[in-house]
Amino acid sequence: MLSHLGARRTYAHNVRLATLLSFAAGCVNGAGFLSFGILTTNITGHFALFAQKLVSGDDMVALCLLALVLSFLCGTSISSMVINKMGTDQRYSYLTPLLIETLILIGMSMHQHMFNLADYHNYYYGALLLFGMGLQNGTVSIISGSVVRTTHLTGMFTDLGIELGAAAGAKHKNLDVLKQRIYLRLIIITCFLSGCASGAWLFLHLHFKAFLLPATVLVAAMLFDVFRISTLRLYRSFRLRKKHAQPSALNSHAE
């Protein structure tokens, strides 16, 4: 799921990746908005608010909003730098950005008090969450070849609309491909919305501990790949030993 690239990557890998990480991003968005009054998984709305605050002369808030945008950008850049530095052929290079994001979410869960929406602390913590979402979005985009995006829905709805229109007049062969793409978009949208509802509900009951849910989902995604690879290696090693043992057993019977 996190270690297959290019021709080795299948549709099933993208579906698993989209299901887990879009749900995690939705959780962060729901809990993050109730925590800090800030949308913490995308930057489109922040640009509009930045322009409005700049025009109205509220320079401090405008700078804070700009910091949110740059935090997301910084997250995507660092994910790319980490993966390229460690090597795109190294499976653990893709786990590192997600591990950093997980640590950020665990840190968020340790808060014990609420902030006033007018408090500038909100922007600081919102920037941390946007940085984590940038890490996730950059990593997922690199892994999937930009097929899967998990932190916002604008592009998903755009792609879904285009593909639904194309499917209306597509031939049978092209229709099968379009159906797969449409199914993937619907998975991302559904899981993100489910995550938003789950994160918001948990925040109302558990406050900042709600961030432990997306952190747990990320850990599950990382462990899935680690244990899957280890299990496959053990299985192949067992098969290889069994294959080598068979000729020896036949020779002993012949003697």
Secondary structure, DSSP 8 states (H G I E B T S, - for coil): --S--GGG--HHHHHHHHHHHHHHHHHHHHHHHHHHSS--S--HHHHHHHHHHHHHT-HHHHHHHHHHHHHHHHHHHHHHHHHHHH-TT-GGGTHHHHHHHHHHHHHHTT--S---TT-THHHHHHHHHHHHHHHHHHHHHHHHTTS---S-SHHHHHHHHHHHHHHHT--HHHHHHHHHHHHHHHHHHHHHHHHHHHHHHHHHHHGGGGGHHHHHHHHHHHHHHHHHHHHHHHHHHHHHHHHHHHHHHHHHHH-
